[in-house]
């Protein structure tokens, strides 16, 4: 009998198994969640976590909501999936629209939603005893 994809996924769990996620669907879901809370923000880890050096988080923000200025998490990029955002760094800002890829500055920065938006934040941060 042929092995199903679910069987293969279960067998490979814990190994370098492939995983597929619809960023478009996840962005819509997270934006709905952001609209339902007073902060106007919602986030979901797409890949990684504290035990991984590569981390990807889908962040949804309603128009006018923001992530206040904060320290850089390490090398990072933003990909705009829905809407329009503004990444700020002191006196400088970069506006991003759907499809834009923005390198996050290593200095303090903030993110503001100019309209209902969803972005994919990708961060590379060393982990382990060599850190």
CORHUHU-V87728 format. One record per backbone hydrogen bond with DSSP energy under -0.5 kcal/mol. NH is the residue of the N-H (numbers start at 0). CO is the residue of the C=O. E is the energy in kcal/mol with one decimal. If there is no record, write none. Layout:
BEGIN
nh->NH co->CO e->E
nh->NH co->CO e->E
END
This chain:
BEGIN
nh->7 co->3 e->-2.5
nh->8 co->4 e->-2.8
nh->9 co->5 e->-2.6
nh->10 co->6 e->-2.4
nh->11 co->7 e->-2.2
nh->12 co->8 e->-0.7
nh->12 co->9 e->-0.6
nh->14 co->11 e->-3.0
nh->16 co->14 e->-1.9
nh->22 co->20 e->-1.0
nh->25 co->21 e->-2.5
nh->26 co->22 e->-2.7
nh->27 co->23 e->-1.9
nh->28 co->24 e->-2.4
nh->29 co->25 e->-2.8
nh->30 co->26 e->-2.2
nh->31 co->27 e->-2.0
nh->32 co->28 e->-2.1
nh->33 co->29 e->-2.5
nh->34 co->30 e->-2.0
nh->35 co->31 e->-0.8
nh->35 co->32 e->-0.7
nh->36 co->33 e->-1.1
nh->39 co->36 e->-1.1
nh->41 co->59 e->-2.0
nh->43 co->57 e->-2.1
nh->45 co->43 e->-0.5
nh->45 co->55 e->-2.7
nh->46 co->55 e->-1.8
nh->51 co->48 e->-1.7
nh->54 co->52 e->-0.5
nh->54 co->122 e->-2.8
nh->55 co->46 e->-2.8
nh->56 co->120 e->-2.6
nh->57 co->43 e->-2.9
nh->58 co->56 e->-0.6
nh->58 co->118 e->-2.8
nh->59 co->41 e->-3.3
nh->60 co->116 e->-2.6
nh->61 co->39 e->-2.5
nh->63 co->112 e->-3.1
nh->64 co->61 e->-2.4
nh->66 co->110 e->-3.2
nh->67 co->65 e->-0.6
nh->69 co->108 e->-2.8
nh->71 co->105 e->-0.5
nh->74 co->123 e->-0.8
nh->75 co->103 e->-0.5
nh->76 co->121 e->-2.2
nh->77 co->101 e->-2.8
nh->78 co->119 e->-1.7
nh->79 co->99 e->-2.4
nh->80 co->78 e->-0.5
nh->80 co->117 e->-2.7
nh->81 co->117 e->-1.9
nh->84 co->95 e->-2.3
nh->85 co->111 e->-2.7
nh->86 co->93 e->-2.8
nh->87 co->85 e->-0.5
nh->87 co->109 e->-2.5
nh->88 co->91 e->-2.8
nh->91 co->88 e->-2.0
nh->93 co->86 e->-2.5
nh->95 co->84 e->-2.6
nh->97 co->82 e->-0.7
nh->98 co->79 e->-2.8
nh->99 co->96 e->-2.9
nh->101 co->77 e->-3.1
nh->103 co->75 e->-2.3
nh->103 co->101 e->-0.5
nh->108 co->69 e->-2.2
nh->109 co->87 e->-1.7
nh->110 co->66 e->-2.1
nh->111 co->85 e->-2.5
nh->112 co->64 e->-2.7
nh->113 co->83 e->-2.3
nh->113 co->111 e->-0.7
nh->114 co->83 e->-1.3
nh->116 co->60 e->-3.1
nh->117 co->81 e->-2.0
nh->118 co->58 e->-2.7
nh->119 co->78 e->-2.6
nh->120 co->56 e->-3.2
nh->120 co->118 e->-0.7
nh->121 co->76 e->-2.5
nh->121 co->119 e->-0.5
nh->122 co->54 e->-3.1
nh->123 co->74 e->-2.8
nh->124 co->52 e->-3.0
nh->124 co->122 e->-0.6
nh->130 co->127 e->-1.6
END
